[in-house]
Amino acid sequence: MGSFKRSLFGYRRPDVDAAIFTRDGRIKALERRVSALGKEVEAGAELERETASLSGMVIEREREIRSLSERLREADERQERSIASLDAISGRLEEIQAQARGQATRIRMKALREAVEVSRRVQALTEAHPGAAPAAAASPNGEGAAAPAYGLFEGEVKLEIGPLGDFSQLVGFEDAVGQLGASEISVERFSEGRATLSMRLDEPTELLRELEQLSTLDFKVRHTAPDNLILDVDEDPGGSEQQAA
């Protein structure tokens, strides 16, 4: 106020009006600045709220990720335990199968040895009673009668084959018989290298032709009948026209 010039009745009105106008302008400028600062503060508060919300979401997601990671780790551990259990079970099954195969082989060999012993005893009894002719020597068509090379066999069939060098040849021939679809296969006799097998054919089968393809033995036909077949293993494959090759 000291800068105002005085007049007769006080201060000069133009100077006072100018000061008031300047004051009002400054007040309005300050109000605008306060308003702008208020908006900035408000925007900062909103940003802070959004930041806090995003931080909460991030923390929640991290918690979910940790939970999922833990579940995944537990699932991996369970899977590893399951795989280890399956490996152990598979190993045990293979061991049992090997034991079963070995047991089956021992049973088969024991049965064959018993069959050989029985055959020897029967042969001894036959020699002790010359009047009794061996049933295997009987032939409906006559001893050494010519037989057709092929034919259909069905039902119960007895098959004699020999001479066989060892049990492995008998086992291989028995496997070949099994592959052609025969069932109820059994070795009834094995003596002096000759074996008699019994089998059942559920449908008509070209037995000789199938055996030619499946067996590794070279043989020729000595006798054939609807339910009986006698084969001789050819020790000289090039010397017989009836060889089954």
C-alpha positions in Angstrom: 0.0 0.0 0.0 2.9 2.3 0.6 3.5 2.5 -3.2 0.1 4.0 -3.8 0.0 7.7 -4.4 -2.4 9.5 -2.1 -5.1 11.9 -3.3 -7.2 14.4 -1.6 -9.6 11.8 -0.1 -7.2 8.8 0.0 -5.5 6.6 -2.5 -5.9 7.0 -6.2 -8.5 4.7 -7.5 -6.8 3.6 -10.7 -3.8 2.5 -8.7 -6.0 0.6 -6.3 -8.0 -1.0 -9.1 -4.8 -2.1 -10.9 -3.5 -3.6 -7.7 -6.7 -5.5 -7.1 -6.7 -6.7 -10.7 -3.2 -7.9 -10.4 -4.0 -9.6 -7.1 -7.0 -11.4 -8.6 -4.9 -12.5 -11.6 -2.3 -14.0 -9.2 -5.0 -15.7 -7.2 -6.5 -17.2 -10.3 -3.1 -18.4 -11.5 -2.4 -19.9 -8.1 -5.8 -21.6 -8.1 -5.1 -23.0 -11.6 -1.7 -24.3 -10.4 -3.3 -25.8 -7.3 -5.9 -27.4 -9.4 -3.2 -28.8 -11.8 -1.2 -30.0 -8.8 -4.4 -31.6 -7.4 -5.0 -33.5 -10.7 -1.4 -34.6 -10.7 -1.7 -35.8 -7.1 -4.9 -37.6 -8.0 -3.3 -39.2 -11.1 -0.3 -40.2 -8.9 -2.7 -41.8 -6.4 -4.5 -43.7 -9.2 -1.2 -44.8 -10.6 -0.2 -45.9 -7.2 -3.4 -47.9 -6.7 -2.9 -49.5 -10.1 0.7 -50.3 -9.3 -0.4 -51.9 -6.0 -3.1 -53.9 -7.8 -0.6 -55.1 -10.4 1.9 -56.0 -7.7 -0.8 -58.0 -6.0 -1.6 -59.8 -9.3 2.1 -60.5 -9.8 2.4 -61.9 -6.3 -0.6 -64.1 -6.8 0.7 -65.4 -10.1 4.0 -66.1 -8.6 2.2 -68.0 -5.8 0.3 -70.0 -8.4 3.5 -70.7 -10.4 5.2 -72.0 -7.2 2.2 -74.2 -6.5 2.1 -75.6 -10.0 5.9 -76.2 -10.0 5.5 -78.1 -6.8 2.7 -80.2 -8.2 4.7 -80.8 -11.3 7.7 -81.9 -9.3 5.5 -84.3 -7.2 4.0 -85.7 -10.5 7.5 -86.3 -11.9 8.5 -88.1 -8.7 5.3 -90.2 -8.9 6.0 -91.0 -12.6 9.6 -91.9 -11.8 8.4 -94.2 -9.0 5.9 -95.8 -11.4 8.5 -96.3 -14.1 10.8 -97.9 -11.6 8.0 -100.2 -10.4 7.1 -101.1 -14.0 10.8 -101.9 -14.7 11.0 -104.1 -11.6 7.7 -105.9 -12.6 8.9 -106.3 -16.2 12.2 -107.7 -14.9 10.4 -110.1 -12.6 8.1 -111.2 -15.4 11.0 -111.9 -17.7 12.6 -113.9 -14.9 9.5 -115.9 -14.3 9.1 -116.5 -18.1 12.7 -117.7 -18.2 12.1 -120.0 -15.2 8.9 -121.3 -16.8 10.7 -122.0 -20.1 13.4 -123.8 -18.2 10.9 -125.8 -16.2 8.9 -126.7 -19.3 12.2 -127.9 -21.0 13.1 -130.0 -18.0 9.6 -131.5 -17.8 9.7 -132.3 -21.6 13.2 -133.8 -21.3 12.1 -135.9 -18.3 9.0 -137.1 -20.1 11.1 -138.0 -23.1 13.6 -139.9 -20.9 10.7 -141.7 -19.3 9.2 -142.5 -22.7 12.6 -144.0 -23.8 12.7 -146.1 -20.6 9.2 -147.4 -21.2 10.0 -148.1 -24.8 13.0 -150.1 -23.8 11.0 -152.1 -21.3 8.3 -152.8 -23.9 11.0 -153.9 -26.4 12.5 -156.1 -23.7 9.1 -157.7 -23.1 8.5 -158.1 -26.8 11.9 -159.8 -27.2 11.0 -162.1 -24.3 7.7 -163.0 -26.0 8.6 -163.4 -29.7 5.0 -164.3 -30.7 3.8 -160.8 -29.9 4.3 -158.5 -32.9 4.9 -154.8 -32.3 1.9 -152.7 -33.0 4.0 -150.1 -34.8 5.0 -152.7 -37.4 1.5 -153.4 -38.4 0.5 -151.7 -41.6 -3.1 -151.7 -43.0 -1.7 -151.5 -46.5 1.2 -153.9 -46.0 4.8 -153.3 -44.9 6.6 -150.9 -47.2 3.5 -150.4 -49.3 3.7 -147.4 -51.6 1.8 -144.3 -50.3 0.6 -141.2 -52.0 2.8 -138.2 -51.3 0.0 -135.8 -50.4 -3.5 -135.9 -48.9 -5.8 -134.2 -46.5 -5.7 -135.2 -42.9 -8.3 -134.3 -40.2 -9.1 -135.3 -36.7 -6.9 -137.6 -34.6 -3.6 -138.4 -36.4 -0.6 -140.4 -35.3 2.7 -139.6 -36.9 5.9 -141.6 -36.6 9.2 -140.2 -37.8 12.8 -141.2 -37.5 15.6 -141.7 -37.2 16.3 -138.5 -35.2 19.8 -137.6 -34.1 18.9 -136.1 -30.8 16.1 -134.5 -28.7 16.6 -131.1 -30.3 15.5 -132.5 -33.7 12.4 -134.0 -32.0 11.6 -130.7 -30.3 12.1 -128.8 -33.6 9.8 -131.2 -35.4 7.2 -130.9 -32.7 7.3 -127.1 -33.0 6.8 -127.4 -36.8 3.7 -129.6 -36.1 2.4 -126.9 -33.7 2.8 -124.2 -36.4 0.6 -125.9 -38.9 -2.4 -125.6 -36.6 -2.5 -129.0 -34.9 -3.7 -129.2 -31.3 -3.4 -131.7 -28.4 0.2 -132.6 -29.6 1.9 -135.2 -27.5 5.0 -137.5 -27.8 3.7 -141.0 -27.2 6.9 -142.8 -27.8 10.6 -142.1 -28.5 12.9 -145.1 -28.9 16.0 -145.8 -30.9 15.7 -142.5 -32.7 12.1 -142.9 -33.8 9.3 -140.8 -32.3 5.5 -141.3 -32.4 3.5 -138.1 -32.1 -0.3 -137.8 -31.6 -2.1 -134.7 -32.7 -5.6 -133.4 -33.6 -6.3 -131.5 -36.8 -9.5 -129.4 -36.4 -9.8 -128.9 -40.2 -8.6 -130.7 -43.3 -4.9 -130.1 -43.7 -2.3 -131.1 -46.3 -0.1 -132.4 -43.6 2.8 -133.5 -45.7 3.0 -130.4 -47.8 2.8 -128.2 -44.6 5.6 -130.2 -42.9 7.8 -129.9 -46.0 7.5 -126.1 -45.6 7.8 -125.8 -41.8 10.2 -128.6 -40.9 14.0 -128.5 -41.4 14.2 -132.3 -41.7 14.4 -134.0 -45.1 12.1 -137.0 -45.0 10.3 -139.5 -47.3 6.9 -141.2 -46.8 7.0 -144.9 -45.9 3.3 -145.3 -45.1 0.2 -143.1 -45.1 -3.4 -143.7 -44.0 -6.3 -141.3 -43.0 -5.2 -141.4 -39.4 -1.7 -142.6 -39.5 1.5 -141.4 -41.2 5.1 -142.9 -41.1 8.0 -140.8 -42.2 11.7 -141.7 -42.6 14.2 -139.0 -42.2 16.4 -139.1 -45.3 20.0 -139.2 -44.3 21.0 -138.9 -48.0 18.7 -136.2 -49.5 20.0 -136.7 -53.0 19.3 -140.4 -53.2 15.5 -140.7 -53.0 12.8 -139.7 -55.4 10.3 -139.6 -52.6 12.3 -137.1 -50.6 10.3 -134.2 -49.2 12.3 -131.1 -50.0 
